[in-house]
Amino acid sequence: MSIQGQLKTFHDTGDSGQPVERNFCPECGSPIFSDVAVMPCVAFIKAGTLDDTSWLDPKMHVYCDSKEHWTSIPEGCQNFARMPA
């Protein structure tokens, strides 16, 4: 993955009460990725920002309690009502 240019960061608080850094494009505001304190080795990359998503194979779905009715979750994937703690 290659990110060109500088990102801006919004410092937020996640469901856990711990810090979340939401990194976004300063020109258009598009979210790029998030870093969460409770998962320091994971970057949550926003799939919509990728040029090629053909290789993506999601294994976990989060915030399923508020998903759209037309969104299906493949059988065998982990799913959580909210962000797991």
N, C-alpha and C positions, 0 to 999 in steps of 0.2 A: 504494500500500500504506500502511496506517495501523497503527501499533503503539501500543496504549494501555497506559500504566503503565510501570514500570521493569523492565528485564531484569537478570538476573544473568549474569555471564560466568565461564566456566571456562577457564582458560589451559592449553592443551594443546600437544603437539608432534605435527606431522603426519608422514606417511610420508617427507617430504623432510628431516625433522630441523628444519624451521623452525616458528616459532610459529603456533598456530591458536587463535583466540578463539571459543569455542562459547557463543552467547548463548541463554538459555532463560528460561522463565517461572519466577519465584521461588515461585509458589504451587503449581503442579502438576508442574514439572520438564520440561514439553514443550519440545523443541528448536525454536527459531525461525529462527535463521540462524547461519552461521559465516563468519568472516573469516579468510583464510589469508595469511600473509606472502608466499608465493611468487606470489600473484595479488592484489596490493593493490587493483586496480580492480574486483574481483568480490566480491559477497556471495552465499554459497550459501544461498538461501532454502529452507526445508523446505516442500515442496509440500503436505504434510498439514496445515499450519497455515492454508492459504488457504481462505476461504469459497467462492470460485469458482475452480475449476481448468479450466474449459472452454476458456480461452484458452491454456493451456500447450501447447507444442509442443517437447518435449525434443529436443535435437540431439546430446547427449553422454550416455553412460552410463558410470559409474565403478564400480569394484569388481566387475566382471563375473565374476571368478574365484570369487566367493563368492555369486553370485546364486542365488535359489531356482530349481529346475528348471522351475517353471511360469511364470517370468518370461520374457517374450519381448522381444527388442530389435528394433525395426523396422529393416528393411533400409535402408541408407544412413546410419544414425546412427553417429557415432564411438563406439567402445567401448574401454575400457581395463580391463585386469586389475586394476589398482590406480590410485591417484591419479597422473596424469601429472606428471612433474617439469618 
